[in-house]
Amino acid sequence: MIYRAYGIKKMTETTMPLAERMRPSTFADVVGQDHLVGDGGLLTKLVEKGAPQSVIFWGPPGTGKTTLARIYAAAFNADVVKLSAVLDGVAEVRKAVAAAETVAAMGRKTVLFVDEIHRFNKGQQDALLPHVEKGTFILLGATTENPSFTLNNALLSRCAVVVVKGLDEAGLREMLARVETDLGHALPVDEEGRGALIRLAAGDGRRLMNAVELLMSLADEGEMWDGEAVLTRLPEARAAYDRDGDWHYDLISALHKSVRGSDPDAALYYVARMLAGGEEGMYLSRRLVRMAVEDIGLADPEALKLAMAAQEAYRTMGSPEGDLALAEVAVYLALAPKSNALYTAWGQAMAVARESKNTPPPKTIVNAPTKLMKELGHGDGYAYDHDAPDAFSGQNYWPEGMGAHAFYSPVERGFEREMAKRMAYFTRLRKTRREGI
């Protein structure tokens, strides 16, 4: 769709949704984004200097990404081509390019606005790239997903990425005040009900406007809603979560770090957040197993057993009964003694293994199942440890010429204190045996 953006006309038709009717038409009307549109804000500066740049607007739903893009485009008196990454493909991009080239021949600028640009695949994004480079159009994209993961690096490098913040309480209250000004009367809620509306909005301005519109439809004449009425009569906001998006990765990272930091209450909270958002319990169980081996290891060998038991319990019972097993293991892991000694040792061992992947082990410790292999010396000189004093021969097990490596260094916490004692014992005994050989 192509339209002229000399200005944004305020829409007042009563049939129009409240969120659309209250959409800001200037940067001065935008709430909660002073870092972008206030004095010295990035978008303010670009408009003041008359220097349009391609911009990716990244932020949660209902925070004004599309509105900011519209106002920004209008400031440069450009033709605007709007695409939806959900509905439009490469063919529509080509049509937009052709329209932009026609407009450019008349000395005018074109802004290409792509909503949900993260849904464009690599081919579609590649189709945009040469035209952004040539300046055929100014690209504006809106996304709720981290552009670092969803957009090509080449495209990102040619755009400014701006973070559109979730709206805070002050911003949401300002929106309510503007609605009342537009209506010419107060909303039918008391102060407690107003606070409940803000909590329901959860930083989403569009959700707030929809809640207000529903409230206005449901409230009887003269009725005043309190907080309980708002929370019980209006639908609860869906948890901000996406199993393939930023919330998924951010919350599992927060859970892992809470366990590592020995905070059982925070660990419980993030398990609950993820399950409330619709996360698969089996995914959580696998991550908890990983935490047991990465951050606890042999400091508490029971941690892995309990994590595996919780996984099996969840597999058997499912949700919600199995949720408690995940909560139990999260608390146990958070309070268990911590050690990444095994995790670190494994990384070092893998690095050395890659470097020496073609180095054979010493012949003394390889099997000789055939006569030829025996004749070649396989197994010659092998000392059977059970025949040695203390069931320990002290022989060398490392490839010839490679020398022994020290990977595992247990910490003085939990069961690894015992592991450290055992390592020290065998180190002394090995030295004794070899000096006696």
C-alpha positions in Angstrom: 0.0 0.0 0.0 1.4 3.4 -0.9 0.3 6.7 0.7 1.6 10.2 1.0 3.0 11.0 4.5 2.8 14.8 4.7 1.3 14.4 8.1 -0.6 11.8 10.2 -4.3 12.7 10.3 -5.9 12.1 13.7 -8.7 9.6 13.4 -11.8 10.3 15.5 -14.4 8.0 13.9 -16.3 6.3 16.7 -16.1 2.9 14.9 -12.3 3.0 15.1 -10.7 1.0 17.9 -9.6 3.2 20.8 -5.9 2.2 20.4 -6.0 3.5 16.8 -8.0 6.6 17.7 -5.4 7.5 20.4 -2.4 6.8 18.3 0.1 9.7 18.6 0.6 11.9 15.5 3.8 13.6 16.6 6.9 12.7 18.6 5.7 15.1 21.3 2.7 12.8 21.8 4.7 9.7 22.3 5.0 8.5 25.9 7.8 6.4 27.4 10.4 6.8 24.7 12.2 10.0 25.6 15.5 8.3 24.8 14.4 8.3 21.2 12.0 11.3 20.8 12.9 13.6 23.6 15.5 16.4 23.4 18.7 14.9 22.1 16.9 11.6 21.2 18.2 9.7 18.2 15.1 10.1 16.1 14.7 13.7 17.1 18.2 14.4 16.0 17.8 12.6 12.7 14.7 14.6 11.9 16.2 17.9 13.0 19.2 17.4 10.7 17.0 16.2 7.8 19.1 13.1 7.5 16.9 10.1 7.1 18.5 6.8 8.0 17.3 3.2 7.8 16.1 2.2 11.2 15.0 -1.1 12.9 12.6 -0.6 15.8 13.0 -3.4 18.3 10.7 -3.7 21.3 7.8 -5.5 23.0 4.3 -5.4 21.5 2.2 -2.3 22.1 5.1 0.0 22.8 4.8 2.3 19.7 7.1 0.8 17.1 4.8 1.3 14.2 3.7 4.7 15.5 7.3 5.9 15.7 8.0 4.6 12.2 5.0 6.5 10.8 5.9 9.8 12.5 9.6 9.4 11.5 8.6 8.7 7.8 6.1 11.7 7.8 8.9 14.0 9.0 10.8 13.5 5.7 7.8 14.1 3.4 8.3 10.8 1.8 6.1 8.3 0.0 5.6 5.3 2.2 5.3 1.7 1.1 4.1 -0.6 3.8 4.7 -4.4 3.7 3.9 -7.1 6.2 6.5 -9.8 6.6 3.7 -12.2 7.4 1.7 -11.6 4.2 4.2 -10.3 1.7 7.1 -11.9 -0.1 9.9 -11.2 -2.6 7.3 -10.3 -5.3 5.9 -7.5 -3.2 9.4 -6.3 -2.4 10.1 -6.1 -6.1 7.0 -4.1 -6.6 8.0 -1.8 -3.8 11.4 -1.3 -5.4 9.9 -0.5 -8.8 7.6 2.1 -7.1 10.5 3.6 -5.2 12.6 3.9 -8.4 9.7 5.7 -10.2 9.3 8.1 -7.3 13.0 8.7 -7.1 13.0 9.8 -10.8 10.6 12.6 -9.7 13.0 13.7 -7.0 11.0 12.2 -4.1 12.1 9.9 -1.3 10.4 6.5 -0.4 10.2 4.9 3.0 9.7 1.1 3.0 8.1 0.1 6.3 8.2 -3.7 7.0 6.2 -4.8 10.0 7.4 -7.9 11.8 10.6 -7.8 9.7 12.0 -10.7 11.7 9.6 -13.0 9.8 11.4 -12.3 6.5 13.6 -15.2 5.6 17.2 -14.8 4.3 16.1 -14.6 0.7 13.6 -11.9 1.4 16.1 -9.9 3.5 18.8 -10.3 0.7 16.3 -8.8 -1.7 16.2 -5.7 0.4 19.9 -5.3 0.8 21.1 -3.8 -2.5 18.4 -1.2 -2.5 19.1 -0.1 1.0 22.8 0.2 0.0 21.9 2.3 -3.1 19.4 4.4 -1.2 16.5 3.4 -3.4 14.4 3.6 -0.3 14.8 4.2 3.5 14.1 1.0 5.3 12.1 1.0 8.5 11.5 -2.3 10.2 9.5 -3.2 13.3 10.3 -6.4 15.3 9.6 -7.9 18.7 12.5 -10.3 18.2 16.2 -9.6 18.8 17.5 -8.5 15.4 20.9 -9.9 16.2 19.4 -13.3 15.8 16.8 -12.7 13.2 18.2 -10.3 10.7 21.2 -10.7 8.3 24.4 -9.0 9.6 24.8 -7.3 6.2 21.3 -5.7 6.6 21.8 -4.9 10.3 25.1 -3.1 9.5 23.2 -0.7 7.2 20.5 0.2 9.7 20.4 1.9 13.1 18.8 -0.4 15.7 16.7 1.5 18.3 15.3 -0.2 21.4 11.6 0.7 22.0 11.0 0.2 25.8 8.1 -1.3 27.5 5.9 1.4 28.9 6.4 2.2 32.6 3.6 3.1 35.1 4.0 6.8 34.5 3.6 6.4 30.7 0.5 4.2 31.1 -1.1 6.7 33.5 -0.4 9.4 31.0 -2.2 7.3 28.3 -5.2 6.9 30.6 -5.3 10.7 31.3 -5.3 11.3 27.5 -8.2 8.9 27.0 -10.2 10.8 29.6 -9.4 14.1 27.9 -10.5 12.7 24.6 -13.7 11.3 26.1 -14.4 14.5 28.1 -15.0 12.6 31.4 -13.3 10.3 33.8 -13.1 6.5 33.4 -15.5 4.5 35.6 -12.7 3.2 37.8 -11.4 4.3 41.2 -7.7 4.7 42.0 -7.4 1.0 42.9 -9.0 0.1 39.6 -6.8 2.4 37.7 -3.8 0.6 39.2 -5.2 -2.7 38.3 -5.6 -1.6 34.6 -2.0 -0.6 34.6 -1.0 -4.0 36.0 -3.1 -5.8 33.4 -1.4 -3.8 30.6 2.1 -5.1 31.7 3.9 -2.3 29.8 1.8 -2.7 26.6 -0.1 0.5 25.6 -2.3 -1.3 23.0 -3.3 -3.8 25.7 -4.2 -0.9 28.0 -6.4 0.7 25.3 -8.1 -2.5 24.6 -8.8 -3.1 28.3 -10.2 0.4 28.7 -12.4 -0.1 25.6 -13.8 -3.4 27.0 -14.3 -1.8 30.5 -16.3 1.1 28.9 -18.5 -1.5 27.1 -19.1 -3.6 30.2 -19.5 -0.9 32.9 -23.1 0.0 33.7 -24.1 3.7 33.9 -22.9 5.2 37.2 -20.9 2.1 38.1 -17.4 2.5 39.5 -15.0 -0.4 39.2 -12.4 -1.1 41.9 -9.3 -3.2 41.5 -11.0 -6.5 42.2 -13.6 -5.8 39.5 -11.0 -4.9 36.9 -8.9 -8.1 37.7 -11.9 -10.4 37.7 -14.0 -9.0 34.9 -11.3 -8.2 32.4 -9.3 -11.0 30.8 -5.9 -11.6 32.3 -3.0 -10.7 30.0 -1.2 -13.7 28.5 2.3 -14.1 30.0 5.0 -12.4 27.9 6.7 -15.5 26.5 7.6 -17.1 23.2 9.2 -20.5 23.1 11.3 -19.5 20.1 12.0 -15.9 21.0 13.9 -13.6 23.3 11.8 -14.4 26.4 12.6 -18.1 26.0 16.4 -17.5 26.0 16.3 -14.6 28.5 14.4 -16.6 31.1 16.3 -19.8 30.8 19.5 -17.8 31.1 18.1 -16.1 34.2 17.2 -19.6 35.7 20.6 -21.0 35.0 22.3 -18.0 36.6 20.0 -18.1 39.6 20.9 -21.7 40.2 24.6 -21.0 39.7 24.3 -18.1 42.1 22.7 -20.3 44.8 19.4 -18.3 45.0 16.6 -21.0 45.4 13.8 -18.4 45.4 14.9 -16.8 42.1 15.3 -20.3 40.6 11.7 -21.2 41.7 10.4 -17.9 40.2 12.0 -18.5 36.8 10.8 -22.1 36.6 7.3 -20.8 37.4 7.6 -18.0 34.8 8.6 -20.4 32.1 5.9 -22.9 32.8 3.3 -20.2 33.1 4.4 -18.9 29.7 3.8 -22.3 28.1 7.4 -23.7 28.1 7.7 -27.5 27.6 8.5 -29.2 30.9 10.8 -31.6 29.2 12.9 -28.8 27.9 13.2 -27.4 31.4 14.1 -30.8 32.8 16.9 -31.2 30.2 18.3 -27.7 31.1 18.2 -28.6 34.8 20.2 -31.8 34.1 22.7 -29.6 32.3 23.0 -27.3 35.3 23.7 -30.3 37.5 26.7 -31.4 35.5 28.0 -27.9 34.5 27.7 -26.0 37.7 27.7 -28.7 40.4 29.4 -31.7 39.0 31.2 -33.9 41.5 30.8 -31.3 44.3 27.4 -33.1 44.8 27.1 -36.3 42.8 23.5 -36.6 44.0 22.5 -33.5 42.0 22.6 -35.4 38.7 20.7 -38.3 40.1 17.9 -36.0 41.4 17.8 -34.0 38.1 17.4 -37.3 36.1 14.8 -38.5 38.6 12.9 -35.2 38.2 13.0 -35.6 34.4 11.6 -39.1 34.7 8.9 -37.9 37.1 7.8 -35.2 34.7 7.9 -37.6 31.8 5.6 -39.9 33.8 3.2 -37.4 35.2 3.3 -34.4 32.8 1.9 -31.0 33.8 0.8 -29.8 36.3 1.6 -32.8 38.6 5.1 -33.1 37.3 5.8 -29.3 37.7 6.6 -29.8 41.3 9.4 -32.3 40.5 11.1 -29.5 38.4 10.6 -27.0 41.2 12.2 -29.5 43.7 15.3 -30.1 41.6 15.7 -26.4 40.9 15.8 -25.6 44.6 18.2 -28.6 45.3 20.6 -27.5 42.6 20.5 -23.9 43.8 21.5 -24.9 47.3 24.0 -27.6 46.3 27.8 -26.9 46.6 29.1 -25.5 43.3 32.0 -26.6 41.1 32.7 -26.2 37.4 36.0 -28.2 37.8 34.6 -31.1 35.7 33.1 -28.7 33.1 36.4 -26.9 32.8 38.4 -30.1 32.7 36.2 -31.5 29.9 36.8 -28.5 27.8 40.5 -28.8 28.2 40.5 -32.5 27.5 38.5 -31.9 24.3 40.9 -29.3 23.1 43.9 -31.6 23.6 42.0 -34.5 22.0 41.4 -32.4 18.9 45.1 -31.5 18.6 46.3 -35.1 19.1 43.5 -37.0 17.3 45.8 -39.1 15.3 48.2 -40.0 18.2 47.9 -43.7 19.1 47.8 -44.8 22.8 50.9 -46.7 24.1 51.1 -50.3 22.9 51.3 -51.5 26.5 47.6 -50.8 27.1 46.0 -51.8 23.8 44.5 -55.3 23.2 46.2 -58.0 21.3 43.4 -60.3 20.2 45.4 -61.8 17.3 48.8 -63.5 16.9 50.0 -60.7 14.6 49.2 -58.0 17.1 51.0 -59.9 19.8 54.0 -60.1 17.5 53.8 -56.4 17.0 54.1 -55.8 20.7 50.6 -54.9 21.5 50.0 -55.4 25.3 53.7 -56.1 26.0 54.6 -54.9 29.5 51.0 -54.2 30.6 50.8 -54.3 34.4 47.4 -55.7 35.7 46.6 -53.3 38.4 44.8 -55.8 40.6 48.0 -57.8 40.9 49.9 -54.7 42.2 50.0 -53.6 45.8 47.0 -51.4 46.6 45.6 -52.4 43.2 47.7 -49.6 41.6 50.5 -50.1 39.2 51.4 -46.5 38.5 52.1 -47.2 34.8 51.8 -44.6 32.0 48.6 -44.4 30.1 49.3 -41.4 27.9 50.5 -41.6 24.2 54.2 -41.8 23.8 55.9 -38.4 23.5 52.8 -36.6 24.6 53.3 -36.5 28.4 50.7 -36.4 31.1 48.2 -33.6 31.3 46.4 -32.3 34.3 42.8 -31.4 33.5 40.7 -32.1 36.6 41.4 -29.8 39.5 38.7 -30.4 42.2 37.6 -27.5 44.5 37.5 -27.6 48.2 33.7 -27.7 48.4 31.3 -30.5 48.9 32.3 -34.0 47.7 35.1 -32.7 45.6 37.1 -32.3 48.8 37.1 -36.1 48.9 38.0 -36.2 45.2 41.0 -33.9 45.9 42.2 -36.2 48.7 41.9 -39.2 46.3 43.8 -37.4 43.6 46.6 -36.4 46.0 46.8 -40.1 47.2 47.2 -41.5 43.7 49.6 -38.8 42.7 51.9 -39.7 45.7 51.5 -43.4 45.0 52.2 -43.1 41.3 55.4 -41.2 42.1 56.4 -44.0 44.5 55.7 -46.8 42.0 57.5 -45.1 39.2 60.6 -44.4 41.3 60.6 -48.0 42.2 60.3 -49.2 38.6 
